[in-house]
Amino acid sequence: MGDDDTVFFPENLVTVLGKYDHNQLYYIGGNSESVEQDLMHCFDMAFGGGGIAISYALAVRLAQIMDSCLHRYYYFYGSDQRVWACVNELGVPLTRERGFHQLDIKGNPYGILAAHPLAPLVSLHHLDQLNSLFPDQSQMHSLRKLISAYHLDPARIVQQSVCYDHRRKWSISISWGYTIQIYTTLVIVADLQMPFQTFKTWRSLSDGPFTFNTRWLNPDECQQPSIFFLDQVRKVGTGSVTTYKRYFGKEGKNCKRADGEVQRIKVSVLKLDSEYWKN
């Protein structure tokens, strides 16, 4: 179940749901990123925009009570809240999967996708309400570019890898198929895994709180890490080569950077087996 503005990544959805026994009672999804939305609805509810998955066994049980249940909860705002209430009556808790993204945020989703949780990307919601995934491109063009990388390596899309150049004292964060960040200092992994707050809350346009930690992004582009966006993707044997091009920022400042000569980065990888996510 999803909304008409939800983008699903089908191979990853199959991979995630394949971990569960359909003969058992499962209610799978994720809640809102904005705490204000979770308070308004429920922290234990799978939000419909991010997607809701119900096992066959649970669907059978729901079918037996759904009509009367919908009458009991007629006053709830959305169908996802009604489904949650009915599932709750059956005593089935929410099984959270971190790849379901409600994206109850306003602004730029870059921070979330550049430091994606260690989980397959299953869905993206509200993209028509957000800045384009890639700068200077329409959202539709951006999606086509992201999906071109996804088709080559579904299990790896936006998965974060971190590496260090100890000679130069650089830290490099790769969100495969999307973006690369270069820091000209050594930054601990715990910080690199924390999303930059490039967005605000959905309803009040506040700086939080969110259901995850964020870190401050310096508004001065010359104080930010160097950012590269996916430019090209190519299949090579049993893997791929992706090329990322330096982004000069909205203001196009001529920043004096230690990594200034790096204009493009190529990443070569073998295709990630979807079985990796079932361990």
Secondary structure, DSSP 8 states (H G I E B T S, - for coil): ---TTEEE-HHHHHHHHTTS-TTS--EEE---SBHHHHHHS-TTS--TTT-EEE-HHHHHHHHHHHHHHHHHTTTSSSHHHHHHHHHHHTT--EEE-TTEE---EEE-THHHHHT--SS---EEE-GGGB--SSTTS-HHHHHHHHHHHHHH-GGGTT-EEEEEETTTTEEEEEETTTEEEEESS---HHHHTS-B--EEETTT--S--BSS--B---SSGGGS-EEEEEEEEEEETTEEEEEEEEE--SS------TTTT--EEEEEEE---GGGGG-
